[in-house]
């Protein structure tokens, strides 16, 4: 249940699964740099004037920690990102204390399998890390944000449909959950709201929806839209509203870094592509021709390029095309959204919201919605829903 019913949010923990990755490191650097007045809050939706009086936790009230299976310190990862051009090297000494504080709260992620702990035992370790973090830092609440590597699509199992059956399977020693869902299960059991920033399964199974409802916890996801898909959800309504017939929509993504290496695996790329296509099909009202290709280009490092080609017909069948290119730094696009989502979800919990948070669909390629509710993928409509919801809970 909610840790507090006051309208002031107070100190909020942000627990990052994948805490030493590029996105998580950039989020920690960004929170410290913006709250310290060293840089403007460019790219942060939660810093727009529309949300100034809705009771979000302040950036300097966020306390960072997380799980990771790598041991590269945040300070070293930040140096690598600055060297790659993601943010100015001059920021490093200004945010060093924040990086050290977050590093002190990172714990080793846990897995399961032959010779290791069962999933029930692994979940217990994760829950203890989360509850200890909340108590040690005297936090009002903790929001868990999964920014770990994309998993392959998860095969459904009967126990995924019902919480009691899932917990019975875990107690028997069964290996039933993908890693992202094990972390999500632990987050909910520890009393934490959850954000699925990637297309991995995470909280997206009925048993975990039931757990969130029982615990009175909010959650949101999945797969944050930071670049190509952001433009698609703004652009696709143009064709629908002007009665133009889209014949095909194809895309190519070139990226390096950890994401590029992960998505070089066809199974992980299939998970990402399924998420990227879902909103486009809904916006156009039908599935059109065209595929999205994801290519790992290690020499690009942290940079990302997306190119889309749209073939459509106008009046009297006149053939036309539109192309666009999006170039950016993946972690710099994603990190401000991590901070936004942590703040927005914390406020939702503060006012007693539980279950999937429809108003946060603005941030996702494949928004989680309640059963029977079809998400609206139109970007402007999503933003207005976000704005209206938080205006309603403002101070």
N, C-alpha and C positions, 0 to 999 in steps of 0.2 A: 504494500500500500504506500501511498505518498508519505514522504518523510516529514512534510510540513504542509500546513494549510494557509500560511500567511501569503500575502501578495508580494512580499519581497523574496527574491530567489536566493540570495546569499551565495556562499562559496559552492561552486559546482565542479564536480570531478568530470574530466573528459578522459575516458579510458580507451586507448586506441589499440585495436587488434592489428598488428603490423606496425608497432610503435617506432621501429627504427627505419622504416621505409621512407621513400622520397616524399610522399604526400604527408605523412605524419610529421616528419621533421620540418617540412615547410610550414605546416600548421602551427607548430610550436614557435618557430621563428616569427611567423606572421603575427600571432597573438601578442608576443612580447614587443615586436616592432611597432605595431599599431597602438597598443595601449600605452607604450612609452612615448608616443608622439614622434617617432623617428621617421615614419612613412604614413601617407594617407591610407584610408581603408578601401582603396580601389578594389573592386570585385567582390566586396562583402555586401550581400543583400541586407543582412541584419543591421547594417549601419546606415541604410537609407532613412531619409526623414520620415517616411511612412511608419517606421517601427521605433521611433525615438521614445515614445511614451507607452509602450506596451509591456513594460516590466521584464525585459530580457536581462539575464545576468550580464554584468559588465565583463569586458574582456579580461580585466585584471582580477576578476573573481573566478576565472577558470583555472583549475589545477589539473595538470596533465600527468598521466601514467599510462601503462599499457603492457601488453604481452608481445613478445617477438621470439623467434627461434634463431635469429642471428645475434652476433655479439659486437657488431660495429657500433661504437658509442655515437650518440647523437651529435656530439661536437665534431667528430670526424665526418659523419654523414653530411652535416651542414657545410663543412669546408668543401666537400666534394660537390655539393649542389651549387655553392657560390662559385666555385671554379668552373662549373659547367655553364654559368650565366643565369641560373634561375633567379637569384637575388644578389644584390651588391655585396661584395666581400666586406665593405665597410660596416655592414650590419653585425658581423660576427662578434666583435668585442662588446657591442651594445646589448646583445641577447645571450651572452655566455652564461649568465646566472640562471636564466630561464631554461636553457638547455641542460645545465647541470641538475637543476631541480627536477626536471622531467626524467632525466636519465636515472636519477636515484629511485624513481618510482616505476621503472620497467622491470618486469619479471619474465622469466623464461617461459615461453609458451609450452603447452603440453600436448602430447599426442597419445595415441594408443596403438595397440597391435601386439604381435608376438614378442614376448619378453618385456613388454612395457605395461603400464597401468591399463586397467579396463577403462571404458568410456565413463562409467560411473565414478571411478576413482579419479580420472582426469578432471571430470566436472567438479568434483569436490575440491581439488587443488585450485581450480580457476575461481570458484566461488569464494574460497578463503582469501585469495589475493584481492578480490574486489571488496569484500567486506572489511578486510584489514586496511585497505587504502582509504575507504570512507571513514573509518574510525580514527585512523592515524592522522589524517588531514582535517578531521572535524568538518566533514562536508555535509551539506544539506541533502545532496543527492549526487548520483553518478550516472552519466550517460555513456554507454558503450558504443563506439563507432568502429565498425569493421572496415578497415582500409587494407586488408591483407590481399594476397594474390588471388586472382580469379580461379575458381574451381571449375572442373568439368560439370556438365549437367548431372543432376542427381537422379538416380533411378528411384521411383517411389516405392515405399514398403508399407505393408498394412499398418504397422505400429506408428507410422508418421501421421495417421489420421486421428488418433485419439490419445490424449495425454496419459491416461492411466496405463494403456497398453505400452506406450513408449517407455514410461518409467519402470514398468515390469520387465521389459526387454533389457533396459540398462542394468537393472538390479541382477538380472541373470548372467551378466557378463557379455551380452551381445554387442557387436560392433555395428550399430544401426544408424548413426548419424554422420553426415559429412562434417569435416572439421569446422566449417563456418557455423553449422547448426549446433555443434557442441558448444562453441563459444556463446552463441545466442541463448542456448538453454541455460548455461551458467549465469549469463547476465541477468536473465529474468528471475532465476532462482535466488540470485543475490539482491533482487529488488531494484534493478537498474533498467532504465529505458534503453532501447536498442535502435541503432541506425545501421541498415545494410547499405553501405556505400558502393558495393560491388555487385555484379550479377550472381554471385554465389547464392546457394540456397538460403543460408542464414535462418531467419525467423519464418521463412515462407513455407510453412507446412502447418496443417490444421492443429496438430498437437501443440505446437508452440504458440499458435494464436490462442488456444484455450488457456495455456499457462499464463500468457500476458493478461488475459481477461481476469483470471482468478487472482492474479497479483495486483490488478488495478494499474497496469503499466502501459505507457504509450510506446509505440514503435513506428518506424518509417523505413522505406526503401522502395525499390531497390535499383541499384546501378545509377549513380549520379550522372547527370548529363552536363558535360563540361565543354564540349566543342562541337563536333559535327552534328550530334543529335540535338543539341541546343538550337542550332540553326535550322535543322529540319522541322522542329516543332513550331518554329516561328514562320517558316517559309511554306510548309505544306498547306496551311489553311488558305493561302493566297489562291492556290489552284482550285481548292474546293469551293471557296466563296465566289470565284469568278467563273465557275462552271467550265474550267479547262480540264481536258482529259489527259491525265498522266499515263503514258504508255510504259515507261520504265524509269527506274531511279536506281542508279548504281553508284557505289562509293569505293574508294581505296584509302586505307589508312596506313601510313608509314610511321613507325615509331621505334625508338630504341629503349635503353634502360631496362629496369626490371619488368615493366609491363610488356615491353616488346618481347623479351625472352619468354615470359609466361604465355603470352598469346601466340607464340610460335607453335605451341602445342595445339593441334587441331581440336582436341576435346575442349580445352579452355576457350579457344576462339569460337567454338560453336555456342557456348554459353553466352559469350559477349554478343555475338551476332543475333541470337534469338531475342535478347533484350533490345538491341538497337532497332530491329525490324518491327517490334510490337507496336510502338507508338506511330510509326510511319503508316502502317497498314490501317490503324484505327483512324488516323487523320484523313487518309485518302478514301476511306470507306470500302476499300478492297485491296487485295494483295496484287501488286503490280510486278512486272518483270524486274530483274536486276538483283545483283548480289552485293554484299559489302565484303571487301577483302581486307585482311589485316596482315601486314608484312613486317617482320622484325628486321630493322636496319640498325645494327649495333652502332655504326658510326654516327647516328643521329643523337646518341646519348639521351638526354632528358627531353629533347624536342619531339614534336609531333606534327605531322602534316596530314590533312584529310582533303581529298578531292572528290566532289560529287558531280555526276552528269545526269541531267534530267531531260528525258525526251517526252514532249507533250504535244497535243494537238489543239489548235485554236479553231476559230469559226470556219466553217466549210471544209474542215479537215486539214487546214494549213499546218504543216509540220514545223515545230519550233523546238529549240533546246535552251537550257539554262545550265551554266556550270558555276561552281564556286570552289574556292580553295581556302582552307582554314589552317593557319600555322600558329603554333603556340608552344608553351612549356607545360607539359601535362600536370606536373605537381603544382605549378603556380595557378593553373586553372582550377584544380581540385581543392587545394588547401583552404581557400576562403569559404568554400561550401561546407567543409568539415566544421569550421567554426560556426557558420550560420546554423547548420543543422543541430549541433550540440546546444546552441542557445535557444533555438526555437523549440526543440523537443523538451528542454528543461522547463521552459515556460508552460508548455502544454501540460506537463506533469504537475506543475505547481498549481494549476487551476483545476486539477482533478481529471484531466482527459486520460482515457485508456483505450487500448486497441490501436488499429492502424489510423494514422493521422492523415486524412485526406488532404488537408490544407498544405501539406508538405510535398504533394505530388509535383509541384513546380520544379523541384530539384532532381527528379528521377526520370530515367528512360522508361521504366516499367513500374509505375507506382503501385504499391500495395493498397488495396481497397477492401472494404468489408464485403462479405459474400453478397452477390447480387447487384453490387454497385460497379458500374463500368467507369473507369477513370477517364477524365477528360484530358486529352494530351495537348490541347491548344495552349500555347505558352502564355498569351495575354490573359486568357480565362483563368489559367492556373495562378498567375500572379495576383489577379483580383481576388481570388478565393483566399490566397495567403494573406493579403493585406486586410481583407474584411474580417477574417477569423481573429487575427491578432489585434485589430482595432477593437474588437468586441471584448477582449480580455485585458485591455490597457488600463493603466492606472487612472 
